[in-house]
Amino acid sequence: MSKKVARRKKIKLKAVAYFAIFSLLIIAIAISLVVRLQFDIKKSIIKHYTVDLGEVKKSITKDMVVIRDNVSVKSEKAGILTKFYSQGQRVPKGAVICKIQDSQNSENEIAELNKLNMQIDTLQNGAINYSPEIQSKQLQDKIAALYEDLQDRIKTKDFKYVSNIKSELSLLIAQANAVSGNTQSPVANLGYLISQRDSLLKKLDYGKSYVKSEMPGALSYFNDGYETLFSMSNMKNLTVKDLKNANPRLVKIDQTKVNQGDLIAYIVGNHYYYMATDIEPEDIEAIKRDTKLDIIVQDMVINAYFYDFYKDKNGEFIGFFKVESDDYDYLKNRKDKAKIIYSTAKGLLIPNDAIVDDNGEKGVYKVDKTGTANFVKLDNILLSDEQNTVISYSFDAVNSPTKLSLYDDIILTPKNVKDGQKVK
């Protein structure tokens, strides 16, 4: 009886042992499956990014105010106003730009005076003698070239500079018409032309009925009352408050009857102008002087240079940007919202979300062919903005496991990823 009991106990113990082993096996398999599932889940939520070429631009958006070099043209007497130049046309110094009608002086004499001024200007700028035939041919060649350029741009629907070309054509045609009436004249020297002009000026009673340009430049028939405040001679006296209070609206000067002292037009220096804006100290440190930058205004890109900055009487900073481009109509505009792109870099584009800091070194996790993530230090960082970073890249660079190259696979969500971790 005791042997049977002992055998039953032995069988029971074996059964318990087998059950325990089987249970442990089931638990081990379950744990393995859970771990594998967690690993697969982690892999599935790890986002990847393929490195490509790109560009980062750093910019600030500001209201910018035009600062010009201008001289006012005022009527010396009351009368009927007749303009000889249109908005935006360039005039030399001494040109008759308008007439206050109070005499019967011949229009032909005015045309002759303008022609003489043009001839004298030509000689004073390098020519020894003036030949109407030579100048007429030169003008006709320029007109033909501009017509051809205009037609090509219209055909290709490149309308960006069409208005400028038309304005230049109008000026050249007017000059050609003035010269054409004198192509049979002999070659004239500077002294002879000046004496002819002086004689004609006396005949016209120049100072009373006709208004001449005091400086070369472009004519503007728009006024906003800020011409003195926002002039180049007053730049260092401006305040940020002045810039913010500037009205962007300009009013056209369009009267035909004038009284003595009435404003007729402005002659604006057309070699360059400035755009001024309030600026922060950190922007001053970031923007390089005398380096070309882009200003986007009215959907056009104009080239400019950071010229200078100064602290106004209220302790605020004003920055001046020098512009030599005619693309923006600074004659009709005083104030505009603009984006100043002061730094640009091209190279390998890395999302900032992919960048981690490892012991003070910035880098990314690069995934190799085996699916392992390896930390790669970012060398030669050129520029960063809020979203991306650009590092330098050369197509001649040799691919290396420790360097980042074009089309490399990197981890876009590196949180909880470790160096050497299997991610694929």
Secondary structure, DSSP 8 states (H G I E B T S, - for coil): -HHHHHHHHHHHHHHHHHHHHHHHHHHHHHHHHHHHHHHHHHHHH--EEE-EEEEEEEEEEEEEEEEB-EEEEE-SS-EEEEESS-TT-EE-TT-EEEEEE-S---HHHHHHHHHHHHHHHHHHTT-SSB-HHHHHHHHHHHHHHHHHHHHHHHHTT--TTHHHHHHHHHHHHHHHHHHHTTTTS--B-HHHHHHHHHHHHHHHTHHHHEEE-SSSEEEE-EE-S-TTTTBGGGGGG--HHHHHH-----EE---SEE-TT-EEEEEE--S-EEEEEEE-HHHHHHS-TT-EEEEEETTEEEEEEEEEEEE-TTS-EEEEEEE--SSS-TTT-SEEEEEEEEEEEEEEEEEGGG-EEETTEEEEEEE-TTSEEEEEE--SEEEE-SSEEEE---TT----TTS--TT-EEES--TT--TTEE--
